[in-house]
Amino acid sequence: MKKIILIFLFFLIGLSVNAVNTYYVATAANGGSDSNPGSNASPWLTFQKAANSAVAGDIVIFKDGTYYYTISTMVTLSTSGNAGAYITYKAQNKGGAILDGSSNTATYGIVLSSASYINIEGFTLQYFSHDAIVTVGGNSNSYVNIRDVHIQFCGRICTDAGANDYSIGIGGTYFHNMNHVVVERCMFNDIGRLSPAEGCSTATGTLDFDHGLYIGNCDDWVIKNNIFYNCYRGFGIQLYDSGSGTDSNISIINNTFVDGNPFHPAGHIILWTNLSNILIANNIMDGQIYYGMQLYQAEYTTSNVVITNNIEYGGNNQLIFYTTLNGVTLSNNHEATNPLFVGRSSHNYHLTSSSPARDAGYATGITTDYDQYARSGTIDIGAFEYVSGVTTYYSAAASGSATRNNCTAGQTGSSVLYTVPYGTYTSTTSQVAADNLAIADVTANKQAYANANGTCTTVVIHGNLTVGSRLLMDSHGRIQTR
């Protein structure tokens, strides 16, 4: 009888360890408070509260809204899941939960500090001064999935390229000693510090340190179905390690890169480390000043690097710039080949029916695309699989002004413009439907944005004349007020 009871107790313990709790986070305007229990009806307010509370197997859902952060680090993840029970942090709707650094007031977005078995899904991260997602140096972070994340307008600050801790690059992500990672269906755009042409007088030297994905001394990565555009201050992807580290077992497949670095021979991808077992296949590289990518081997060793079935277009119409090609196999790449996007200027990188990317891919085993449409047969090159009869509409840019209304008594708030960039929302129904999503975003979030980013000015009163009153001149040139 005792044995039966013990077995039953162990069974109950096993259930509790593997139980899944679902928690919720919401903005203050939508009832979020860290004193709440984190339920759907009474959600938490901050990402850090969720990170301090979640354990293996838990799911944390962030409701729609813009979460403004003014502290140095938005959240540090230091609790791990396990192989059978990842901890998942996700937006309730893709792109609906916007994690905002309040015009570069916050330095870092998500910091991984000895956190493994983590899912990060569906967020938009924007306006952080340093990195949207970053690892802490020396710590091990493994088994991390980053899916459906949009990183934009990060690292857009004025600073010297070699100043202090900014010398290693800023803006998108920085990952070091991080293994077993999947990055898929993500978008990276407008990454990196300001140039002299953008009014940054302190910027010196070349601006080529700031990347979408910065990867060093990592193993077992799959980077698939992602979009990179306007990565002008560095590259979409850099594999780099300044020491004896090696990037190994990494697949960069079916990504679309557009308008890369205008200052450097490596337009979109740069390989600048020891390399082992690297596959770069089915990518589109469009709109760079010289080459689509660079392989640098001067002091590094390279083995089993396969570069195949990629499309390159623009610049000098050559795919790769290299010193040597030891340990590299190049095959079936298409240089000087226009991929024929549906709307390149509007960042609609779906393929037209006559695109040479159709049915031209290398068999990687990938089964879906950026939109999660199925890939079958000989797959297409790039992040999108051509689907006959399906049109995806991207929202036009939308903006609206609001006046800060949370100043103290005797102060007046400034007017602030809130903008939703082009392509933030999509619809397969109509252009109007896509645009309405962006307009709804502006309506819902412009006031909170103004309150977080606007300024407060004290109203000055001089005798009977109040600044801001209507001023009139009488016939003798004397000031009158009304």
C-alpha positions in Angstrom: 0.0 0.0 0.0 2.9 2.4 0.9 4.5 1.7 -2.4 1.3 2.6 -4.3 1.0 5.8 -2.3 4.7 6.7 -3.1 4.2 6.0 -6.8 1.1 8.1 -6.8 2.9 11.0 -5.1 5.8 10.8 -7.6 3.2 10.9 -10.4 1.7 14.1 -8.9 5.1 15.7 -8.5 5.9 14.9 -12.2 2.6 16.5 -13.2 3.4 19.7 -11.3 6.9 19.9 -12.7 5.6 19.7 -16.3 2.4 21.7 -15.7 2.0 24.7 -18.1 1.0 28.0 -16.7 -0.2 30.7 -19.1 0.4 34.3 -17.9 -0.5 37.6 -19.5 1.1 41.0 -19.7 -0.6 44.2 -20.8 0.1 47.9 -20.9 -1.0 50.1 -18.0 -3.8 51.5 -20.2 -5.1 48.0 -20.6 -5.0 47.1 -16.9 -1.4 45.9 -16.6 0.2 46.0 -13.1 3.0 44.0 -11.6 0.9 43.7 -8.4 -1.7 41.6 -10.4 -1.5 37.8 -10.5 -0.7 37.8 -14.2 -4.0 36.3 -15.4 -5.9 37.2 -18.5 -8.3 39.4 -16.5 -5.5 40.9 -14.3 -2.3 40.9 -16.3 1.2 42.0 -15.3 2.7 45.2 -16.6 6.4 44.5 -17.3 8.5 42.0 -19.2 10.8 41.7 -16.2 8.0 40.7 -13.9 7.1 37.9 -16.3 10.7 36.8 -16.6 11.1 36.7 -12.8 8.0 34.6 -12.5 8.0 32.1 -15.4 9.5 28.6 -15.1 9.9 25.7 -17.4 6.9 25.1 -19.6 5.2 28.4 -18.9 3.8 30.6 -21.6 3.7 34.4 -21.2 1.4 36.2 -23.7 1.7 39.9 -24.3 -1.5 41.7 -25.2 -1.6 44.2 -28.1 -0.2 47.6 -27.3 3.1 49.6 -27.2 5.2 49.0 -24.1 7.5 51.9 -23.4 10.8 51.3 -21.6 13.0 54.0 -20.2 15.3 51.9 -18.0 18.7 50.8 -19.3 17.6 47.1 -20.0 14.0 46.2 -20.8 14.4 42.7 -19.5 17.1 40.2 -18.5 16.2 36.5 -19.0 18.1 34.3 -16.6 15.7 31.4 -16.0 15.8 28.4 -18.3 13.3 26.0 -19.5 14.3 22.4 -20.4 14.3 20.2 -23.4 10.7 19.1 -23.0 9.3 22.4 -21.6 10.6 25.7 -23.2 9.6 29.0 -21.6 7.7 31.0 -24.2 7.4 34.7 -24.4 5.1 35.7 -27.2 2.9 38.5 -28.6 -0.8 37.6 -28.6 -0.9 38.7 -32.2 2.2 38.9 -34.5 3.4 42.5 -34.4 0.7 43.6 -31.9 3.0 43.8 -28.9 5.5 46.6 -29.6 8.5 46.8 -27.2 9.7 50.4 -27.5 12.9 51.9 -26.1 11.3 55.4 -26.0 13.5 57.1 -28.6 16.7 55.4 -27.5 16.2 56.1 -23.8 16.4 52.4 -23.1 19.8 50.8 -24.1 19.0 47.1 -24.5 15.8 45.2 -25.3 16.0 41.5 -24.4 19.2 40.4 -22.6 19.9 36.6 -22.5 21.9 35.8 -19.4 22.4 32.0 -19.0 18.9 31.4 -20.3 18.3 28.3 -22.4 15.3 26.6 -23.8 13.5 29.9 -24.6 11.0 30.9 -27.3 10.7 34.6 -28.3 7.9 35.1 -30.7 5.9 37.7 -32.5 7.2 41.0 -31.0 8.2 44.2 -32.6 11.3 45.7 -31.0 12.2 49.3 -31.8 14.1 52.4 -30.8 16.7 50.8 -28.5 20.0 52.7 -28.5 22.2 49.6 -28.5 20.8 46.1 -29.2 17.3 44.7 -29.5 18.4 41.2 -28.4 21.8 40.5 -26.9 23.7 37.9 -25.0 25.8 38.7 -21.9 29.5 38.0 -22.6 30.8 34.7 -21.2 27.4 33.3 -20.4 26.0 30.2 -22.1 22.6 30.5 -23.8 21.4 27.7 -25.9 18.3 26.2 -27.4 16.6 29.5 -28.2 14.0 30.1 -30.9 13.4 33.6 -32.3 10.3 33.6 -34.5 8.1 36.2 -36.2 10.1 39.1 -34.5 10.4 42.5 -36.2 13.5 44.5 -35.2 13.6 48.1 -36.6 15.1 51.5 -35.9 17.5 50.2 -33.3 21.0 51.7 -32.7 19.9 54.9 -34.5 22.1 57.2 -32.4 24.9 59.6 -33.0 28.2 58.2 -31.7 31.7 57.4 -33.0 31.9 53.9 -34.5 34.7 53.1 -32.1 33.4 54.8 -29.0 33.4 52.9 -25.7 31.3 49.8 -25.9 29.9 50.7 -29.3 32.9 49.4 -31.1 31.5 45.9 -31.6 28.4 47.0 -33.3 24.9 48.0 -32.2 21.4 47.9 -33.4 20.0 44.5 -34.2 21.3 41.5 -32.3 24.6 40.3 -30.8 25.0 36.6 -30.0 28.2 35.0 -28.7 28.7 31.4 -27.4 25.1 30.6 -28.2 24.2 27.2 -29.6 21.2 25.5 -31.1 19.3 28.5 -32.3 16.5 29.0 -34.9 15.8 32.5 -36.3 12.9 32.4 -38.7 10.2 34.6 -40.2 11.9 37.7 -38.7 12.4 41.1 -40.3 15.3 43.4 -39.7 15.3 46.9 -41.1 16.8 50.4 -40.6 19.5 49.2 -38.2 22.6 51.2 -37.0 24.0 54.5 -36.0 23.5 57.8 -37.7 26.0 59.0 -40.3 27.4 62.5 -40.9 24.9 62.8 -43.8 22.2 62.3 -41.2 23.5 65.1 -38.9 26.0 63.1 -36.7 29.1 65.3 -36.6 30.9 62.9 -34.2 30.7 59.9 -36.5 34.2 59.1 -37.7 35.6 56.3 -39.9 33.4 53.8 -41.7 30.1 52.8 -40.3 30.0 49.0 -40.9 29.7 47.5 -37.4 26.0 47.4 -37.0 24.2 44.3 -38.2 20.9 42.6 -38.1 22.3 39.3 -36.8 25.8 39.4 -35.3 27.0 35.9 -34.5 30.3 34.8 -32.9 31.6 31.4 -31.8 28.3 29.8 -32.2 27.2 26.3 -33.3 24.1 24.7 -34.8 22.0 27.6 -36.1 19.2 27.7 -38.7 18.5 31.2 -40.1 15.6 30.8 -42.5 12.7 32.8 -44.2 13.9 36.2 -42.9 13.9 39.6 -44.5 16.7 42.2 -44.1 16.5 45.6 -45.7 18.1 49.0 -45.2 20.9 47.5 -43.1 23.2 50.4 -44.2 25.6 50.6 -41.2 26.8 47.0 -41.4 25.4 43.8 -42.8 22.2 41.7 -42.6 24.3 38.9 -41.1 27.9 38.8 -39.8 29.7 35.6 -38.6 32.7 36.9 -36.7 35.1 36.1 -33.9 38.3 38.0 -33.2 39.9 35.1 -31.4 40.2 31.4 -32.1 36.4 30.7 -32.0 34.6 28.9 -34.8 31.1 29.3 -36.2 30.0 25.8 -37.2 26.9 23.9 -38.4 25.1 27.1 -39.5 22.4 27.2 -42.3 21.5 30.5 -43.8 18.7 29.6 -46.1 15.8 31.2 -48.0 16.3 34.8 -46.8 15.8 38.0 -48.7 18.3 40.8 -48.4 17.6 44.2 -50.0 19.6 47.5 -50.0 22.7 46.5 -48.1 25.8 48.4 -46.9 26.7 51.2 -49.4 30.2 51.6 -48.1 31.7 48.0 -47.9 32.3 45.3 -50.4 30.3 42.9 -48.3 26.8 44.0 -49.0 24.6 41.7 -47.0 26.6 38.8 -45.5 30.1 38.8 -44.2 32.0 35.7 -43.1 35.0 36.8 -41.0 35.9 33.9 -38.6 36.9 30.2 -38.6 34.1 28.3 -40.4 33.0 24.7 -40.4 29.9 23.2 -42.1 28.2 26.3 -43.3 25.3 26.2 -45.8 24.3 29.5 -47.6 21.5 28.6 -50.0 18.4 30.0 -51.7 19.0 33.6 -50.6 18.2 36.7 -52.6 20.8 39.5 -52.3 19.7 42.7 -54.0 20.8 46.3 -54.0 24.4 46.6 -52.7 27.3 48.8 -53.8 29.7 46.0 -54.8 29.2 42.3 -53.9 26.4 40.3 -52.3 28.7 38.9 -49.6 32.3 38.5 -48.5 34.4 35.6 -47.3 37.6 36.7 -45.5 40.2 34.0 -44.9 43.5 35.8 -44.2 43.9 34.4 -40.7 41.0 32.0 -40.5 40.4 28.4 -41.6 37.4 27.3 -43.6 36.0 23.8 -44.2 32.9 22.5 -45.9 31.3 25.8 -46.7 28.6 25.4 -49.4 27.2 28.5 -51.2 24.6 27.4 -53.7 21.4 28.5 -55.5 21.6 32.2 -54.4 20.4 35.1 -56.5 22.5 38.3 -56.7 21.4 41.6 -58.3 22.9 45.1 -58.2 26.3 46.6 -57.4 28.9 45.0 -59.6 26.7 42.0 -60.2 29.0 39.5 -58.4 27.9 37.3 -55.6 31.1 37.0 -53.5 34.2 38.9 -52.7 37.0 36.8 -51.3 40.8 36.4 -50.7 40.8 32.7 -51.3 38.2 30.0 -51.6 39.8 27.2 -49.7 37.2 24.8 -48.3 34.3 26.5 -50.2 32.0 25.0 -52.9 30.2 27.5 -55.2 27.4 26.1 -57.4 24.3 27.1 -59.3 24.3 30.7 -58.1 22.7 33.4 -60.3 24.5 36.7 -60.6 23.1 39.8 -62.3 19.7 38.3 -62.0 16.7 40.5 -61.2 14.5 38.6 -58.7 11.4 40.5 -59.9 9.7 41.4 -56.7 6.1 42.4 -56.6 6.9 45.9 -55.2 10.6 46.5 -54.4 10.2 50.2 -53.6 7.4 49.4 -51.2 9.3 46.6 -49.6 6.9 44.0 -50.9 9.4 41.2 -51.7 6.9 38.6 -52.8 7.8 37.1 -56.2 6.0 37.8 -59.4 4.8 35.0 -61.6 7.8 35.5 -63.9 10.5 35.7 -61.2 13.6 33.6 -61.9 13.5 32.6 -58.2 10.6 30.4 -58.8 11.3 26.6 -58.7 15.0 27.3 -58.6 16.0 26.5 -55.0 18.3 23.9 -53.4 16.7 21.1 -51.5 17.1 22.1 -47.8 14.1 20.4 -46.4 12.4 23.7 -45.6 8.6 23.3 -45.7 7.1 26.8 -45.3 7.9 30.4 -46.1 7.8 33.8 -44.4 4.0 33.9 -44.6 3.9 30.2 -43.5 2.6 29.1 -46.9 3.7 25.6 -47.8 6.8 25.0 -49.9 6.7 21.8 -52.0 8.5 20.3 -55.0 11.5 22.4 -56.1 11.2 25.3 -53.7 11.6 29.0 -54.6 14.6 31.1 -53.7 14.1 33.8 -51.1 11.9 34.3 -48.1 8.6 33.9 -50.0 7.2 31.0 -52.0 5.1 32.1 -55.0 1.5 31.3 -54.4 -0.8 31.7 -57.4 -3.9 33.8 -56.7 -2.8 35.1 -53.3 -1.9 38.8 -53.0 -0.4 40.1 -49.8 -1.0 43.8 -49.1 1.3 45.9 -47.0 0.1 48.8 -44.9 1.0 52.3 -46.0 2.8 54.5 -43.5 0.4 56.1 -41.1 1.0 58.9 -38.5 -0.8 61.1 -36.1 0.0 63.8 -33.5 -0.9 63.9 -29.9 -0.1 66.3 -27.1 1.5 65.1 -23.9 -1.2 65.3 -21.3 0.5 63.9 -18.2 2.6 66.9 -17.2 2.4 68.3 -13.7 0.2 71.3 -12.9 1.6 74.5 -14.4 3.2 72.7 -17.3 2.1 72.2 -20.8 3.0 69.2 -23.0 4.6 69.3 -26.4 3.0 67.8 -29.5 4.6 64.5 -30.7 4.2 62.7 -34.0 3.7 58.9 -33.8 4.4 57.0 -37.0 3.7 53.4 -38.0 6.2 52.5 -40.8 5.2 51.1 -44.1 4.6 47.4 -44.0 4.1 47.0 -40.3 0.8 45.2 -41.1 -0.4 43.0 -43.8 -3.6 41.7 -45.2 -4.6 39.2 -47.9 -8.0 40.8 -48.1 -7.4 44.3 -49.4 -5.1 47.3 -49.3 -7.7 49.1 -47.3 -7.7 46.3 -44.7 -4.0 46.5 -44.3 -4.0 50.3 -44.1 -6.8 50.2 -41.5 -4.7 48.1 -39.2 -2.0 50.8 -39.3 -4.5 53.6 -38.7 -5.9 51.7 -35.7 -2.4 51.4 -34.3 -1.9 55.2 -34.6 -5.3 55.8 -32.9 -4.6 53.4 -30.1 -1.0 54.3 -29.3 -0.3 57.9 -30.3 -1.3 59.3 -26.9 0.8 56.9 -24.9 3.7 57.6 -27.2 3.4 61.4 -26.7 3.2 60.9 -22.9 6.4 58.8 -23.0 8.4 60.9 -25.5 7.0 64.4 -25.3 8.4 67.3 -23.2 6.8 69.4 -20.4 7.3 73.2 -20.4 6.5 75.4 -17.5 4.1 78.2 -18.2 5.7 81.5 -17.4 3.5 84.4 -16.1 4.8 88.0 -16.2 2.4 90.2 -14.3 -0.9 90.3 -16.2 0.7 88.9 -19.3 0.6 85.1 -19.6 2.8 83.5 -22.2 0.5 81.8 -24.7 -2.2 84.5 -24.5 -3.4 86.2 -27.7 -1.3 89.4 -28.2 -2.7 92.5 -29.9 -1.3 96.0 -30.5 -3.4 99.1 -30.0 -3.1 102.2 -32.1 -0.2 103.5 -30.0 1.8 100.3 -30.3 1.0 99.1 -26.8 0.5 95.4 -26.2 -3.0 94.3 -25.2 -4.1 90.8 -24.3 -7.4 88.9 -24.8 
